[in-house]
Amino acid sequence: MEKAEHWSNDEEIKIFQEYLRIPTVHPDIDYTACVEFLKRQADKLNLPVDVIHPVLPSKPVVIMKWLGKRPELPSILLNSHMDVVPVFAENWTHDPFGASMDAEGRIYARGTQDMKSVGCQYLAATRALKSSGYQPKRTVYLTYVPDEETGGDMGMAEFVKGDYFRAMNVGFALDEGIASEDESYPVFYAERTLWHLRLKFTGTSGHGSLLHKNTAGEKFQYVMDKLMKFRKTQVQHLAENSSLDIGDVTTLNLTQLTGGLQSNVVPPVLEAVFDIRIAISQDVDRLEKQIRNWGEEAGGGLELDFILRCPFVETKVDDSNPYWLAFKKGLDELGLKTHTRVFTGATDSFYVRQMGIPALGFSPINNTPVLLHNHDEYLRADTYLHGIQVYRKLIPAVADS
């Protein structure tokens, strides 16, 4: 209890809790209070701040600028998103926007892991570094973007295309990672290729009392069986190789199924939507060709409609990337055990990498259950405070490289 009382009086913990209590929760987020909070933080840090709206007035991007000694050099981007996913309050044992701390120092709130902690740790590390008299060689930008949790279309996706971002001359970016349940820290250098794929099956229609040939349902069943057998191979890969995690295999899930108007009418069209995250070891073109071949085997009439089809982009984590070398050196000097991974989902780092800018996903959270998007999301106060010290090391490491 004494520790919890001590942490509750820590100024950085209080700032973190204040940020968590702002309900920037989907759907229909009002970012006003969040923007005002960040403006106050920038003012306390004596950093200039801009708020721009690349898409809509209701979708702000907040940018703080920490001028470097050599501003002509490519800058460092510290990015985080302001939004959080919905909550089902009845399944929480704490108010999801109360940011209360229990006797063990666990702070409960939506966004503790994903990813208001990182956004606040950037601020805290900047505060500590500035207080010590430090000024980075490269200019450092702290950006807070909207709507990452709905795909980034209203935030980072458009922000990186604009004149403001271009003028920032970003050379390297940091963004979110995922908590680790052991002592190590994953560092993410890429994301799997993301498809949101709609399969449209067309076939013979007619009365439900007859046995029509080449129906959409038959074709769907055939292709679905092939896809599920492929999915099973990925499950087996994970089960048979303990060195792999979910980001190393291809995931495939049926997410929507539509078709038919009446219970006694065989529909001419059935549509199935799949969320597919393709491992970097998987030949993307070959997979697409295989799905089309299965459609032909089923009798034809299969159309592939890509709702979303992201290209594969990665950041090199080898000697060819000086930012990686500087970042890794900082981690090593801290004595942190790390491993490079492919991100399981999708983050705003994708849009940055797509612009040709190296980006790494990293959240300084270890020995913690992975609770992003889950009920009772929490982060321990000591883990949060340790993360500030991690960034105190990593920010100069990359900014002075």
Long-range contacts (C-beta under 8 A, 24 or more apart in sequence): 1-103, 3-105, 3-382, 4-101, 4-102, 4-103, 4-104, 4-105, 4-381, 7-101, 7-105, 7-381, 7-382, 7-385, 8-101, 10-381, 10-385, 12-120, 12-124, 12-384, 12-385, 12-388, 13-101, 13-107, 13-381, 13-384, 13-385, 15-41, 15-120, 15-123, 15-124, 16-99, 16-107, 16-116, 16-117, 16-120, 16-384, 17-99, 17-101, 17-107, 17-109, 18-99, 19-111, 19-116, 19-119, 19-120, 20-97, 20-99, 20-107, 20-109, 20-110, 20-111, 20-112, 20-116, 21-97, 21-98, 21-99, 21-109, 22-97, 23-97, 24-82, 24-83, 24-84, 24-111, 25-83, 25-84, 25-85, 25-86, 25-87, 25-97, 25-110, 26-83, 26-84, 26-85, 26-86, 26-149, 26-150, 27-86, 29-83, 29-146, 29-147, 30-58, 31-58, 31-59, 31-60, 31-82, 31-146, 34-82, 34-144, 35-60, 35-62, 38-62, 38-64, 38-144, 41-123, 44-127, 45-123, 45-126, 45-127, 45-130, 46-130, 47-126, 47-142, 50-164, 52-159, 52-162, 52-164, 54-155, 54-158, 54-159, 54-161, 54-162, 54-164, 55-153, 55-154, 55-155, 55-158, 56-154, 59-146, 59-147, 59-154, 59-155, 60-146, 61-143, 61-144, 61-145, 61-146, 61-155, 61-159, 62-143, 62-144, 63-141, 63-142, 63-143, 63-144, 63-164, 63-168, 64-141, 64-142, 64-143, 65-139, 65-140, 65-141, 66-126, 66-130, 66-136, 66-139, 66-140, 66-141, 66-142, 67-135, 67-139, 68-135, 68-136, 68-137, 68-138, 68-139, 68-140, 68-399, 69-135, 69-136, 69-137, 70-137, 70-138, 71-138, 71-139, 73-137, 73-138, 73-139, 73-171, 74-138, 74-169, 74-170, 74-171, 74-172, 75-138, 75-139, 75-140, 75-141, 75-168, 75-169, 75-170, 75-171, 76-136, 76-138, 76-139, 76-140, 76-141, 76-170, 76-171, 76-172, 76-173, 76-174, 76-395, 76-398, 76-399, 77-141, 77-143, 77-168, 77-170, 77-172, 77-173, 77-174, 77-352, 77-357, 77-359, 78-122, 78-140, 78-141, 78-142, 78-143, 78-173, 78-174, 78-395, 79-143, 79-144, 79-145, 79-156, 79-173, 79-174, 79-175, 79-348, 79-349, 79-352, 80-115, 80-116, 80-118, 80-119, 80-122, 80-143, 80-144, 80-145, 80-175, 80-176, 81-115, 81-119, 81-144, 81-145, 81-146, 81-147, 81-148, 81-149, 81-155, 81-156, 81-176, 81-348, 82-116, 82-119, 82-144, 82-145, 82-146, 83-146, 83-147, 83-148, 83-149, 83-150, 84-110, 84-111, 84-114, 84-116, 84-149, 85-110, 85-114, 85-149, 85-373, 87-375, 88-375, 91-375, 91-376, 92-375, 92-376, 93-376, 94-376, 96-377, 101-381, 104-380, 105-380, 105-381, 105-382, 106-378, 106-379, 106-380, 106-381, 107-378, 107-379, 107-380, 107-381, 107-384, 108-376, 108-377, 108-378, 109-377, 109-378, 110-377, 111-377, 112-371, 112-377, 112-378, 112-379, 113-178, 113-179, 113-363, 113-365, 113-368, 113-370, 113-371, 113-372, 113-377, 113-378, 113-379, 114-176, 114-372, 114-373, 114-377, 115-176, 115-363, 117-363, 117-365, 117-379, 117-384, 117-387, 118-176, 118-363, 118-364, 118-387, 119-144, 120-384, 121-364, 121-384, 121-387, 121-388, 121-390, 121-391, 122-391, 122-395, 124-388, 124-391, 125-388, 125-389, 125-391, 125-392, 125-395, 126-395, 128-388, 128-392, 129-392, 129-395, 129-396, 134-396, 136-395, 136-396, 136-399, 136-400, 137-399, 137-400, 137-401, 138-171, 138-398, 138-399, 138-400, 138-401, 140-395, 140-399, 141-168, 141-170, 145-348, 148-347, 148-348, 151-308, 151-346, 152-348, 152-350, 152-351, 155-348, 156-348, 156-351, 156-352, 157-351, 159-351, 160-351, 160-352, 160-354, 160-355, 170-352, 170-357, 171-323, 171-357, 171-358, 172-323, 172-357, 172-358, 172-359, 172-398, 173-349, 173-352, 173-357, 173-358, 173-359, 173-360, 174-359, 174-360, 174-361, 174-362, 174-394, 174-398, 175-347, 175-348, 175-349, 175-352, 175-359, 175-360, 175-361, 175-362, 176-347, 176-348, 176-349, 176-361, 176-362, 176-363, 177-343, 177-361, 177-362, 177-363, 177-365, 178-343, 178-344, 178-361, 178-363, 178-365, 178-370, 178-372, 179-363, 179-365, 179-366, 179-368, 179-369, 179-370, 179-371, 179-372, 180-365, 180-366, 180-367, 180-368, 180-370, 181-366, 181-367, 181-368, 181-369, 181-370, 182-366, 182-367, 183-337, 183-366, 183-367, 184-336, 184-337, 184-338, 184-339, 184-366, 185-331, 185-336, 185-337, 185-338, 185-339, 185-362, 185-364, 185-365, 185-366, 186-338, 186-339, 186-340, 186-341, 186-362, 187-317, 187-327, 187-331, 187-338, 187-339, 187-340, 187-341, 187-360, 187-361, 187-362, 188-247, 188-340, 188-341, 188-342, 188-343, 188-347, 188-349, 188-360, 188-361, 188-362, 189-314, 189-315, 189-316, 189-317, 189-324, 189-340, 189-341, 189-342, 189-360, 189-361, 190-280, 190-312, 190-313, 190-314, 190-315, 190-342, 190-343, 190-353, 191-310, 191-313, 191-342, 191-343, 191-345, 191-346, 191-347, 191-349, 191-350, 192-247, 192-250, 192-251, 192-277, 192-278, 192-279, 192-280, 192-312, 192-342, 192-343, 192-344, 193-277, 193-278, 193-280, 193-282, 193-284, 193-310, 193-311, 193-312, 194-276, 194-277, 194-278, 194-308, 194-309, 194-310, 194-346, 195-274, 195-275, 195-276, 195-277, 195-278, 195-306, 195-308, 195-309, 195-310, 196-273, 196-274, 196-275, 196-276, 196-306, 196-307, 196-308, 196-309, 197-273, 197-274, 197-276, 197-304, 197-305, 197-306, 197-307, 197-309, 198-271, 198-272, 198-273, 198-274, 198-304, 198-305, 198-306, 198-307, 199-223, 199-271, 199-272, 199-273, 199-274, 199-291, 199-295, 199-302, 199-303, 199-304, 199-305, 200-269, 200-270, 200-271, 200-302, 200-303, 200-304, 200-305, 201-269, 201-270, 201-271, 201-272, 201-298, 201-301, 201-302, 202-268, 202-269, 202-301, 202-302, 202-303, 203-268, 203-269, 203-299, 203-301, 204-266, 204-268, 205-265, 205-266, 205-267, 205-268, 206-265, 206-266, 207-264, 207-265, 207-266, 208-263, 208-264, 208-265, 208-266, 209-264, 210-266, 212-266, 214-299, 214-301, 215-266, 216-259, 216-266, 216-267, 216-268, 216-269, 216-270, 216-301, 217-266, 217-267, 217-270, 218-298, 218-299, 219-270, 219-295, 219-298, 219-299, 219-301, 219-302, 220-270, 220-272, 222-294, 222-297, 222-298, 222-299, 223-291, 223-294, 223-295, 223-298, 223-302, 224-254, 224-272, 226-294, 227-252, 227-274, 227-291, 227-294, 234-279, 245-341, 245-344, 246-344, 247-279, 247-341, 247-342, 247-343, 247-344, 248-279, 248-281, 248-342, 249-279, 250-276, 250-277, 250-278, 250-279, 250-282, 250-287, 251-275, 251-276, 251-277, 252-276, 252-277, 273-307, 277-344, 277-345, 278-312, 279-342, 280-312, 280-314, 280-342, 284-312, 310-346, 310-350, 311-354, 313-350, 313-353, 313-354, 314-353, 315-353, 315-358, 315-359, 315-360, 316-358, 317-360, 321-358, 322-401, 323-358, 323-398, 323-401, 324-358, 324-360, 325-401, 326-397, 326-398, 326-400, 326-401, 327-360, 327-394, 327-397, 327-398, 329-397, 330-393, 330-394, 330-396, 330-397, 330-398, 331-394, 333-393, 334-390, 334-393, 336-390, 362-394, 363-387, 364-390, 364-391
